[in-house]
Amino acid sequence: MKRLLFSLTLSLAAACLHAEDGHRLWLRYDTLKSAKVVCRHHSPTTDIAARELRLFSRSRKVVLKTNPSLPDDEGFTLTRTADGTATLTARRDIGLLYGAYRLLAAEHSAPAGSTAATLPPQHDAPQFRLRLLNHWDNLDGSIERGYAGESIFSWFHLDRQLITEYARANASIGINGSVLNNVNASPKMLTTPYLKEVQTIASILRPYGIRVYLSINFASPMALGDTPTADPLDPAVQAWWQRKAKEIYQLIPDFGGFLVKANSEGQPGPGDYRRSHADGANMLADALQPYGGIVMWRCFVYGANHKGEDRVMQAVSEFKPLDGQFRPNVILQTKNGPLDFQPREPYSPVFDQIRLTPNMAELQITQEYTGQSRHLVYLAPMWQEFFQYVSPDSLSGIAGVANIGLDRNWCGHHFSQANWYAFGRLAWNPRLTSDAIADEWLRLTFSLDSPSSTLHAQLRQLMLQSREACVDYMMPLGLHHIFKFDHHYGPEPDGFKADYPLEWCPVYYHQADTAGIGFDRSDAGTGAVSQYREPYHTLYNNIATCPEELLLWFHHVPWTHRMQSGRTLWEELQARYRRGVSFVEQMAAYWHSEARPYVDAQRWQEVDGRLQQQVTDAREWRDVCLRYFGRFAEPQP
């Protein structure tokens, strides 16, 4: 009888949950209309803040004030009086908007019965001046490495309401810039019709504190037929970019600047004319400088200029000799790892070697190599790991490759929303813990609280462990880039194509043979360890001291090498693959059986389907990789 009553209770609870499609993200606030909001200074930005608070705040009264003597342009101060009045004070209007969203998040994510003591710290300000999303969106609506439908920027058919919702979501987590188009940029992006569309987008984003930026094709003046060359030292080319900058700023006075991918993966650049990256970046910087614009020049370079050199060394090889030669408004944008957004990489040594030029980090929110929004992989632990080696104080900004598309839930997988959210929170404060961010996101997104507090704690723990599980079932112990060609979904450790560059082939990276497995980057190998500062150079160089999670990144290791567990390398590799699969099986089973009574039917079913797919994929990774590597580890007599 008790079991029957419990089952009936769960059924009734589930029936009371309203079906949701995830479109509201973490902004699922109840409309209260109970707060009195006092704001004597009116602007489009403060009006948004006042409206949000008036609709959703649980405070009796909220006062918004500006104080030009405060030190932070985007920070805010929150105080409370005994009668429950909340006062937000900021130097600029955008600080009031950020403060309003943090107040709402604190109120709505607080556990039931909690008090005002759970509100944010009294003063809060962002760590990074630049907190950008990089959209890899193409002009035809497709998105490179996009797994959530087509682009939200439908050129010449812009959905103003959708872009407003996008702006609101970003402002709520402190993102203040958006690069609207793919780094593999079309020259047409800089033509007048498209720039007028950018002007419209900028007008929507501006009240939310978000500036627009554009990725540019370095050869645009030549590709558009206006100059016979794109040589950055050619006066006609320089004049073209100066005219184009003037046109852009006449349309968009607060335009942020350019993001540039040059001389990598076939993209044009100054190297086509035997000019340096500094020559190319400085030409663009000079054109933008009168208007306060910046150039973000990507350090993701590899290809023809480095025949025979270890791919992970190429960025330092190209940029270290140029350190100090860039204009003040040039920032080098570098991926967190030296290869290409793998589930685990060491940090990029560019952050060690470039000391005279501003750096910003590029993280990948879209899950190109971590299951492509079909897998639940919470990425905040990966980014926290990066910040253990690269101090936030050494960076001028941070960019995240967006995972946003036209899918109704924005991100393809409901739990992929957590990565967008976590990026914004870490961009604001990189010292926040993955645990705290996951806790906050779960409370805001699923309203998981009593009587499901056990479920909340368990889901948070599953999120925190999901990235390590992904590493285990894909590429444990420092293995990397053994994905299928082109689409990077699924395993292909035997992948080799004669018509592809060697550095795109999985066999180039794992180098498995009967003697062992792994890429020798020690001083006796390619010497990539030499690009790291001490103590990491010495630590990584020695097979006895190299952390096991990076062992096969830096060393070619015998199959019989004894690991810390006491197992041989081959035994440990098998154990890691099986551990990863086991975790995913348990995660899927837990969601299927325990979450259903407390999550609305639509989101529960959609997540459940994705988790079942993840189980199938994880098993494929395990089986394909162990079968292939077993050929070398267990040779037939």
C-alpha positions as CSV (number, residue, x, y, z in Angstrom):
1,M,0.0,0.0,0.0
2,K,2.8,2.5,0.9
3,R,4.5,1.7,-2.4
4,L,1.3,2.3,-4.3
5,L,0.7,5.6,-2.5
6,F,4.3,6.7,-3.2
7,S,3.8,5.8,-6.9
8,L,0.6,7.7,-7.0
9,T,2.2,10.7,-5.4
10,L,5.0,10.7,-8.0
11,S,2.5,10.4,-10.8
12,L,0.5,13.4,-9.5
13,A,3.7,15.4,-9.1
14,A,4.7,14.7,-12.7
15,A,1.2,15.6,-13.9
16,C,1.5,19.0,-12.2
17,L,4.7,19.9,-14.1
18,H,4.1,22.1,-17.1
19,A,5.7,20.9,-20.3
20,E,8.7,23.0,-21.2
21,D,10.8,23.2,-24.3
22,G,13.9,24.8,-22.6
23,H,13.6,28.1,-24.5
24,R,13.6,30.2,-21.3
25,L,17.0,28.8,-20.4
26,W,18.0,29.7,-16.8
27,L,15.6,32.7,-16.8
28,R,12.6,30.8,-15.7
29,Y,11.4,33.5,-13.2
30,D,7.9,33.5,-11.9
31,T,6.1,36.7,-12.7
32,L,5.4,38.4,-9.3
33,K,4.9,42.1,-10.0
34,S,5.3,42.7,-6.3
35,A,8.5,44.8,-6.1
36,K,8.5,48.5,-6.0
37,V,11.4,49.7,-8.1
38,V,12.9,53.2,-7.6
39,C,15.2,54.5,-10.4
40,R,15.6,58.3,-11.0
41,H,18.0,57.9,-13.8
42,H,16.4,56.6,-17.0
43,S,18.1,55.1,-20.1
44,P,17.3,52.1,-22.3
45,T,19.6,50.0,-20.0
46,T,18.2,51.1,-16.7
47,D,14.7,50.8,-18.0
48,I,15.4,47.1,-18.8
49,A,16.8,46.6,-15.3
50,A,13.8,48.2,-13.7
51,R,11.3,46.2,-15.8
52,E,13.0,42.9,-14.9
53,L,13.0,43.7,-11.2
54,R,9.5,45.0,-11.2
55,L,8.2,41.8,-12.8
56,F,10.3,39.2,-11.1
57,S,12.0,40.4,-7.9
58,R,11.0,38.9,-4.6
59,S,12.2,42.0,-2.7
60,R,9.6,44.4,-1.4
61,K,11.6,47.4,-2.8
62,V,14.6,47.8,-5.0
63,V,16.4,51.1,-5.4
64,L,18.7,51.7,-8.5
65,K,21.4,54.4,-8.2
66,T,24.4,55.5,-10.2
67,N,27.6,56.7,-8.5
68,P,30.4,57.9,-10.8
69,S,32.9,57.7,-8.0
70,L,32.8,53.9,-8.0
71,P,35.9,52.2,-9.4
72,D,34.4,49.6,-11.8
73,D,32.7,50.5,-15.1
74,E,30.7,47.3,-15.0
75,G,30.6,46.3,-11.4
76,F,27.8,46.9,-8.9
77,T,27.2,47.1,-5.1
78,L,24.3,45.5,-3.4
79,T,23.1,46.4,0.0
80,R,20.0,45.4,2.0
81,T,18.2,47.1,4.9
82,A,16.3,45.5,7.7
83,D,13.0,46.2,6.0
84,G,14.0,44.1,3.0
85,T,14.9,47.0,0.7
86,A,17.6,46.1,-1.8
87,T,19.8,48.9,-3.2
88,L,21.9,48.4,-6.3
89,T,24.6,51.0,-7.0
90,A,26.8,51.2,-10.0
91,R,29.1,53.6,-11.8
92,R,27.4,52.9,-15.2
93,D,24.0,51.9,-16.3
94,I,25.2,48.5,-17.4
95,G,26.4,47.7,-13.9
96,L,22.8,48.2,-12.7
97,L,21.6,45.7,-15.3
98,Y,24.2,43.2,-14.3
99,G,23.3,43.7,-10.6
100,A,19.6,43.3,-11.3
101,Y,20.2,39.9,-13.0
102,R,22.5,38.7,-10.2
103,L,19.9,39.7,-7.6
104,L,17.2,37.9,-9.5
105,A,19.3,34.8,-9.9
106,A,20.2,34.8,-6.2
107,E,16.5,35.1,-5.2
108,H,15.3,32.4,-7.6
109,S,18.1,29.9,-7.1
110,A,18.0,30.1,-3.3
111,P,16.8,27.0,-1.6
112,A,13.3,27.1,-0.1
113,G,13.2,28.8,3.3
114,S,16.6,30.5,2.9
115,T,17.0,34.2,3.8
116,A,18.7,37.2,2.4
117,A,22.0,36.0,3.7
118,T,22.2,33.9,0.5
119,L,22.4,37.0,-1.7
120,P,25.6,37.7,-3.8
121,P,28.6,39.4,-2.2
122,Q,28.2,43.1,-1.5
123,H,30.4,44.2,-4.3
124,D,30.9,42.3,-7.6
125,A,32.8,43.3,-10.7
126,P,34.0,41.3,-13.7
127,Q,37.6,39.9,-13.9
128,F,37.9,40.4,-17.7
129,R,37.2,43.5,-19.7
130,L,36.3,41.4,-22.8
131,R,33.8,38.6,-22.3
132,L,32.9,37.5,-25.8
133,L,30.9,34.9,-27.7
134,N,32.5,33.9,-31.0
135,H,29.8,32.7,-33.4
136,W,31.0,30.4,-36.2
137,D,27.9,31.3,-38.2
138,N,28.0,31.5,-41.9
139,L,26.0,33.9,-44.1
140,D,23.9,31.1,-45.6
141,G,22.6,30.3,-42.1
142,S,24.7,27.2,-41.5
143,I,27.0,27.0,-38.5
144,E,30.5,25.4,-38.5
145,R,30.6,23.1,-35.6
146,G,27.0,24.0,-34.8
147,Y,24.8,21.3,-33.2
148,A,21.6,23.2,-32.4
149,G,20.2,24.1,-35.8
150,E,20.9,27.0,-38.0
151,S,22.1,30.5,-37.1
152,I,19.9,32.9,-35.1
153,F,21.2,35.7,-37.3
154,S,19.0,35.2,-40.4
155,W,20.5,37.9,-42.7
156,F,17.8,40.2,-44.3
157,H,15.1,38.4,-42.3
158,L,16.2,39.2,-38.7
159,D,14.0,38.0,-35.9
160,R,14.2,41.0,-33.6
161,Q,12.4,39.2,-30.7
162,L,14.8,36.2,-30.9
163,I,17.8,38.5,-30.9
164,T,16.4,40.4,-27.9
165,E,16.0,37.1,-26.0
166,Y,19.6,36.2,-26.9
167,A,20.8,39.6,-25.6
168,R,18.8,39.2,-22.4
169,A,20.3,35.7,-21.8
170,N,23.9,37.0,-22.4
171,A,23.5,40.1,-20.2
172,S,22.1,37.9,-17.4
173,I,25.5,36.1,-17.2
174,G,27.7,39.2,-18.0
175,I,28.7,38.6,-21.6
176,N,29.5,41.9,-23.2
177,G,30.5,41.1,-26.8
178,S,29.4,39.0,-29.7
179,V,31.4,38.2,-32.8
180,L,28.6,37.5,-35.2
181,N,30.2,35.4,-38.0
182,N,32.6,32.5,-38.6
183,V,36.3,33.0,-38.3
184,N,36.4,31.3,-41.8
185,A,34.8,34.5,-42.9
186,S,33.2,35.5,-46.2
187,P,34.4,38.7,-47.7
188,K,30.7,39.6,-48.3
189,M,30.4,40.2,-44.5
190,L,32.0,43.7,-45.1
191,T,29.7,44.8,-47.9
192,T,27.3,47.6,-47.2
193,P,24.1,45.5,-47.2
194,Y,25.4,43.1,-44.6
195,L,26.9,46.0,-42.5
196,K,23.4,47.6,-42.4
197,E,22.1,44.3,-41.0
198,V,24.9,44.3,-38.4
199,Q,23.8,47.9,-37.5
200,T,20.3,46.5,-36.7
201,I,21.7,43.7,-34.6
202,A,23.9,46.2,-32.7
203,S,21.0,48.4,-31.9
204,I,19.2,45.5,-30.3
205,L,22.2,44.3,-28.3
206,R,23.4,47.8,-27.2
207,P,21.0,48.4,-24.3
208,Y,22.1,45.0,-22.9
209,G,25.7,46.1,-22.8
210,I,26.8,43.9,-25.8
211,R,29.1,45.3,-28.5
212,V,29.2,43.6,-31.9
213,Y,32.4,42.4,-33.5
214,L,33.1,40.8,-36.9
215,S,35.3,38.1,-38.2
216,I,37.0,39.3,-41.4
217,N,38.6,37.6,-44.4
218,F,42.1,39.1,-44.6
219,A,41.9,39.2,-48.4
220,S,38.5,41.0,-48.5
221,P,39.7,44.1,-50.6
222,M,41.1,41.8,-53.3
223,A,38.2,39.2,-53.1
224,L,35.7,42.0,-53.5
225,G,37.5,43.2,-56.6
226,D,38.6,46.6,-55.2
227,T,42.4,46.0,-55.1
228,P,44.7,43.7,-57.1
229,T,46.4,42.5,-53.9
230,A,45.8,42.1,-50.1
231,D,49.4,42.8,-49.2
232,P,49.2,44.6,-45.8
233,L,52.1,46.9,-46.8
234,D,50.4,48.1,-50.0
235,P,49.2,51.7,-49.6
236,A,46.0,50.9,-51.6
237,V,45.1,48.0,-49.3
238,Q,45.8,50.1,-46.2
239,A,43.5,52.9,-47.6
240,W,40.8,50.3,-48.4
241,W,40.7,49.1,-44.8
242,Q,40.7,52.7,-43.5
243,R,37.7,53.6,-45.6
244,K,35.9,50.4,-44.5
245,A,36.6,51.2,-40.8
246,K,35.1,54.6,-41.3
247,E,32.0,53.2,-43.0
248,I,31.5,50.7,-40.2
249,Y,31.8,53.3,-37.4
250,Q,29.4,55.6,-39.1
251,L,26.9,52.9,-39.0
252,I,27.9,51.4,-35.6
253,P,29.7,54.0,-33.4
254,D,30.4,51.4,-30.6
255,F,31.6,48.7,-33.0
256,G,34.1,46.5,-31.1
257,G,36.6,45.4,-33.8
258,F,37.8,42.5,-35.9
259,L,38.5,38.9,-35.2
260,V,41.0,37.4,-37.6
261,K,42.0,33.9,-38.6
262,A,44.9,34.2,-41.0
263,N,47.3,31.7,-42.7
264,S,45.8,28.7,-41.1
265,E,43.7,25.9,-42.6
266,G,43.9,27.6,-46.0
267,Q,42.7,31.0,-44.9
268,P,44.4,34.0,-46.6
269,G,46.8,36.1,-44.5
270,P,49.9,38.3,-44.6
271,G,52.1,35.2,-45.0
272,D,50.8,35.0,-48.6
273,Y,53.0,38.1,-49.3
274,R,55.9,37.1,-47.1
275,R,54.7,39.5,-44.4
276,S,54.4,38.7,-40.7
277,H,51.4,38.3,-38.5
278,A,52.4,41.6,-37.0
279,D,52.4,43.3,-40.4
280,G,48.8,42.1,-41.0
281,A,47.4,42.8,-37.5
282,N,49.0,46.2,-37.3
283,M,47.5,47.3,-40.6
284,L,44.0,46.5,-39.4
285,A,44.8,48.0,-35.9
286,D,45.8,51.3,-37.5
287,A,42.5,51.4,-39.4
288,L,40.5,50.8,-36.2
289,Q,42.6,52.9,-33.8
290,P,40.9,56.3,-34.4
291,Y,37.6,54.8,-33.4
292,G,38.8,52.8,-30.4
293,G,38.4,49.4,-32.1
294,I,40.6,46.3,-31.4
295,V,42.0,43.5,-33.5
296,M,41.8,40.0,-32.0
297,W,44.4,38.0,-34.0
298,R,44.1,34.2,-33.5
299,C,47.2,32.1,-32.7
300,F,45.6,29.0,-34.2
301,V,48.0,28.4,-37.0
302,Y,49.3,25.3,-38.6
303,G,50.0,24.1,-42.1
304,A,52.4,24.7,-45.0
305,N,54.8,27.0,-43.1
306,H,55.7,24.2,-40.7
307,K,56.5,21.1,-42.7
308,G,57.7,18.4,-40.4
309,E,57.2,20.4,-37.2
310,D,55.0,19.1,-34.4
311,R,51.7,20.8,-34.9
312,V,51.4,21.7,-31.2
313,M,54.6,23.8,-31.4
314,Q,53.6,25.9,-34.4
315,A,51.9,28.8,-32.6
316,V,54.9,29.5,-30.4
317,S,57.2,29.2,-33.4
318,E,55.3,31.8,-35.3
319,F,54.3,34.3,-32.6
320,K,57.2,34.3,-30.1
321,P,59.6,36.1,-32.5
322,L,56.9,38.8,-33.0
323,D,56.2,39.4,-29.3
324,G,56.3,43.2,-28.7
325,Q,55.9,44.1,-32.4
326,F,52.1,44.5,-32.3
327,R,50.1,47.7,-32.0
328,P,48.6,48.4,-28.5
329,N,45.1,47.6,-29.8
330,V,46.0,44.1,-31.0
331,I,45.2,41.1,-28.7
332,L,46.4,37.6,-29.5
333,Q,43.6,35.1,-29.1
334,T,44.8,31.6,-28.2
335,K,42.9,28.4,-27.7
336,N,43.2,26.9,-24.2
337,G,45.3,24.0,-25.5
338,P,48.0,23.8,-28.1
339,L,46.1,21.5,-30.5
340,D,42.3,21.9,-31.0
341,F,39.8,21.8,-28.2
342,Q,40.4,18.2,-27.3
343,P,38.6,16.7,-24.3
344,R,41.9,17.0,-22.4
345,E,45.0,19.0,-23.4
346,P,47.8,20.6,-21.5
347,Y,47.5,24.4,-21.5
348,S,48.9,26.2,-24.5
349,P,52.5,27.3,-24.0
350,V,51.7,30.5,-25.9
351,F,50.5,31.8,-22.5
352,D,54.1,31.2,-21.2
353,Q,56.0,32.5,-24.2
354,I,54.1,35.7,-25.1
355,R,54.8,38.3,-22.5
356,L,54.8,41.7,-24.3
357,T,51.5,41.4,-26.2
358,P,48.1,41.2,-24.6
359,N,46.6,37.7,-24.6
360,M,43.0,36.5,-24.4
361,A,41.9,32.8,-24.1
362,E,39.6,31.1,-26.5
363,L,37.4,28.3,-25.1
364,Q,35.0,26.1,-27.0
365,I,31.5,26.0,-25.6
366,T,30.1,24.1,-28.7
367,Q,30.9,20.5,-28.2
368,E,32.9,19.8,-31.3
369,Y,35.1,17.1,-29.7
370,T,33.0,16.3,-26.6
371,G,29.9,14.7,-28.1
372,Q,28.4,17.5,-30.2
373,S,25.3,18.3,-28.0
374,R,24.3,14.6,-28.1
375,H,26.4,13.9,-25.0
376,L,26.0,15.4,-21.5
377,V,29.5,16.8,-20.9
378,Y,29.7,19.7,-18.4
379,L,32.7,21.8,-19.5
380,A,33.3,24.0,-16.5
381,P,35.8,21.5,-14.9
382,M,37.9,21.6,-18.1
383,W,38.0,25.4,-18.0
384,Q,38.8,25.4,-14.3
385,E,41.7,23.1,-15.0
386,F,43.0,25.6,-17.6
387,F,42.9,28.4,-15.0
388,Q,45.1,26.3,-12.7
389,Y,47.9,26.9,-15.2
390,V,47.1,30.2,-16.8
391,S,46.4,33.0,-14.3
392,P,43.3,35.1,-15.1
393,D,45.3,38.2,-14.1
394,S,47.5,37.6,-17.2
395,L,44.6,37.8,-19.7
396,S,43.0,40.8,-21.2
397,G,39.8,38.9,-22.1
398,I,38.1,35.6,-22.8
399,A,36.1,34.3,-25.8
400,G,33.9,31.3,-26.1
401,V,32.9,29.6,-29.4
402,A,29.1,29.6,-29.1
403,N,26.9,26.6,-29.0
404,I,23.7,28.5,-29.9
405,G,21.4,27.8,-32.8
406,L,17.7,28.0,-33.8
407,D,16.7,24.8,-31.9
408,R,13.9,25.8,-29.6
409,N,16.1,25.0,-26.6
410,W,19.0,27.0,-28.1
411,C,21.7,24.4,-27.6
412,G,20.5,21.1,-28.9
413,H,20.9,19.3,-25.5
414,H,19.2,20.8,-22.5
415,F,22.3,20.2,-20.4
416,S,24.5,22.0,-23.0
417,Q,22.8,25.2,-21.8
418,A,24.9,24.7,-18.7
419,N,28.1,25.3,-20.7
420,W,26.8,28.6,-22.1
421,Y,25.9,29.6,-18.6
422,A,29.2,28.4,-17.1
423,F,31.2,30.2,-19.6
424,G,29.5,33.5,-18.8
425,R,29.9,33.0,-15.1
426,L,33.6,32.1,-15.4
427,A,34.2,35.0,-17.7
428,W,32.8,37.2,-15.0
429,N,34.6,35.4,-12.2
430,P,37.1,32.7,-13.2
431,R,37.6,31.8,-9.5
432,L,34.0,30.4,-9.1
433,T,34.0,26.7,-8.7
434,S,32.4,24.3,-11.2
435,D,30.4,22.9,-8.3
436,A,28.9,26.3,-7.4
437,I,28.0,27.1,-11.0
438,A,26.4,23.7,-11.5
439,D,24.4,24.1,-8.3
440,E,23.2,27.6,-9.4
441,W,22.3,26.4,-12.9
442,L,20.3,23.4,-11.8
443,R,18.3,25.5,-9.4
444,L,17.5,28.1,-12.0
445,T,16.9,25.7,-14.9
446,F,15.1,22.8,-13.4
447,S,13.9,24.3,-10.1
448,L,15.2,21.2,-8.3
449,D,14.7,21.7,-4.6
450,S,12.9,19.9,-1.8
451,P,11.5,17.2,-2.0
452,S,14.0,16.4,-4.8
453,S,17.1,17.7,-3.0
454,T,18.8,14.3,-3.2
455,L,18.1,14.4,-7.0
456,H,19.6,17.9,-7.2
457,A,22.8,16.8,-5.4
458,Q,23.1,13.7,-7.5
459,L,22.6,15.5,-10.8
460,R,25.2,18.1,-9.8
461,Q,27.7,15.3,-9.0
462,L,27.0,13.6,-12.4
463,M,27.6,17.0,-14.2
464,L,30.9,17.5,-12.3
465,Q,32.1,14.0,-13.3
466,S,30.8,14.0,-16.8
467,R,33.9,15.6,-18.4
468,E,36.3,13.1,-16.9
469,A,34.0,10.3,-18.0
470,C,34.1,11.7,-21.6
471,V,37.9,11.7,-21.5
472,D,37.8,8.1,-20.2
473,Y,35.5,6.7,-22.9
474,M,37.1,8.7,-25.7
475,M,40.8,9.3,-25.2
476,P,42.2,8.6,-21.7
477,L,45.8,9.0,-20.5
478,G,46.7,11.8,-22.9
479,L,45.4,10.3,-26.2
480,H,44.1,12.9,-28.5
481,H,42.6,13.6,-31.9
482,I,41.5,10.1,-32.8
483,F,38.1,11.2,-34.1
484,K,36.6,10.5,-37.5
485,F,37.7,12.8,-40.3
486,D,35.9,16.1,-41.0
487,H,32.9,15.8,-38.6
488,H,34.9,14.7,-35.5
489,Y,32.0,12.5,-34.2
490,G,33.0,9.0,-33.2
491,P,36.3,7.1,-33.1
492,E,38.6,6.4,-36.0
493,P,42.0,5.4,-34.5
494,D,43.0,3.7,-37.7
495,G,42.3,6.9,-39.7
496,F,44.7,7.8,-42.4
497,K,44.1,9.5,-45.7
498,A,46.9,10.0,-48.2
499,D,45.3,13.2,-49.6
500,Y,45.0,14.8,-46.1
501,P,47.7,16.6,-44.3
502,L,49.5,14.2,-41.9
503,E,48.6,16.4,-38.9
504,W,44.9,15.7,-39.5
505,C,45.3,11.9,-39.3
506,P,44.6,10.1,-36.0
507,V,47.5,7.7,-36.5
508,Y,49.9,10.7,-36.4
509,Y,48.8,11.4,-32.8
510,H,48.6,8.1,-31.1
511,Q,51.5,6.5,-33.0
512,A,50.6,3.0,-31.7
513,D,53.0,0.2,-32.6
514,T,54.1,-3.0,-31.0
515,A,56.6,-1.1,-28.8
516,G,54.0,1.2,-27.3
517,I,51.6,4.1,-27.8
518,G,51.7,7.9,-27.5
519,F,53.4,11.0,-29.0
520,D,57.0,11.6,-27.9
521,R,57.2,15.3,-27.2
522,S,60.0,15.1,-24.7
523,D,63.4,16.7,-25.3
524,A,64.4,13.4,-26.9
525,G,61.3,13.6,-29.2
526,T,59.9,16.7,-30.9
527,G,60.9,18.9,-27.9
528,A,57.5,20.4,-27.4
529,V,58.0,20.3,-23.7
530,S,60.7,22.9,-24.1
531,Q,58.0,25.5,-24.8
532,Y,56.6,25.2,-21.2
533,R,57.8,27.2,-18.2
534,E,59.3,25.5,-15.2
535,P,58.4,23.4,-13.4
536,Y,56.2,22.0,-16.2
537,H,59.1,21.5,-18.7
538,T,60.9,19.2,-16.3
539,L,57.7,17.6,-15.0
540,Y,56.3,16.8,-18.5
541,N,59.7,15.8,-19.9
542,N,60.2,12.9,-17.5
543,I,58.0,9.8,-18.1
544,A,58.3,9.0,-14.3
545,T,56.9,12.5,-13.3
546,C,54.6,13.3,-16.2
547,P,51.0,13.3,-14.9
548,E,49.3,10.2,-16.0
549,E,46.3,12.1,-17.5
550,L,48.9,13.6,-20.0
551,L,51.2,10.7,-20.3
552,L,50.5,9.8,-23.9
553,W,50.4,13.4,-25.0
554,F,54.1,13.8,-24.1
555,H,55.5,10.3,-24.3
556,H,55.6,7.1,-26.4
557,V,55.1,4.6,-23.6
558,P,55.7,0.8,-23.6
559,W,52.6,-1.3,-23.3
560,T,54.1,-3.0,-20.2
561,H,54.9,0.3,-18.4
562,R,53.7,0.1,-14.8
563,M,51.1,2.7,-13.9
564,Q,50.4,4.2,-10.4
565,S,47.5,1.7,-10.0
566,G,49.9,-1.2,-10.4
567,R,48.4,-2.1,-13.8
568,T,50.4,-2.1,-17.0
569,L,49.7,0.7,-19.5
570,W,47.5,-1.6,-21.6
571,E,45.6,-2.8,-18.6
572,E,45.1,0.8,-17.4
573,L,43.9,1.9,-20.8
574,Q,41.3,-0.9,-20.9
575,A,40.2,0.0,-17.3
576,R,39.8,3.7,-18.2
577,Y,37.7,3.0,-21.3
578,R,35.5,0.7,-19.3
579,R,35.2,3.1,-16.4
580,G,34.0,5.9,-18.8
581,V,31.3,3.7,-20.3
582,S,30.2,2.5,-16.9
583,F,29.7,6.1,-15.7
584,V,27.6,7.0,-18.7
585,E,25.4,3.9,-18.2
586,Q,24.9,4.8,-14.6
587,M,24.1,8.4,-15.5
588,A,21.6,7.4,-18.1
589,A,19.9,4.9,-15.7
590,Y,19.8,7.4,-12.9
591,W,18.1,10.1,-15.1
592,H,15.7,7.5,-16.5
593,S,14.5,6.2,-13.1
594,E,15.0,9.1,-10.7
595,A,14.5,12.4,-12.5
596,R,11.2,11.6,-14.2
597,P,8.9,12.6,-11.3
598,Y,10.6,16.0,-10.9
599,V,11.2,17.2,-14.5
600,D,8.5,18.2,-17.0
601,A,7.8,15.4,-19.5
602,Q,9.2,17.1,-22.6
603,R,12.6,17.9,-21.2
604,W,12.9,14.6,-19.3
605,Q,12.1,12.7,-22.5
606,E,14.5,14.7,-24.7
607,V,17.4,14.4,-22.2
608,D,16.6,10.7,-21.7
609,G,16.9,10.1,-25.5
610,R,20.2,11.9,-25.6
611,L,21.6,9.9,-22.7
612,Q,20.6,6.7,-24.4
613,Q,22.5,7.9,-27.5
614,Q,25.5,8.7,-25.3
615,V,25.6,5.2,-23.9
616,T,25.6,3.7,-27.4
617,D,28.4,6.1,-28.5
618,A,30.5,5.5,-25.4
619,R,30.4,1.8,-26.0
620,E,31.4,2.3,-29.6
621,W,34.4,4.4,-28.5
622,R,35.4,1.7,-26.0
623,D,35.0,-1.2,-28.4
624,V,36.6,0.4,-31.5
625,C,39.6,1.8,-29.7
626,L,40.4,-1.3,-27.6
627,R,40.0,-3.6,-30.6
628,Y,42.4,-1.4,-32.6
629,F,45.0,-0.8,-29.9
630,G,44.8,-4.5,-28.9
631,R,46.4,-5.4,-32.3
632,F,49.6,-3.8,-31.0
633,A,49.4,-4.4,-27.3
634,E,48.4,-8.1,-27.8
635,P,50.1,-9.2,-31.0
636,Q,49.0,-12.5,-32.4
637,P,51.7,-15.3,-32.3
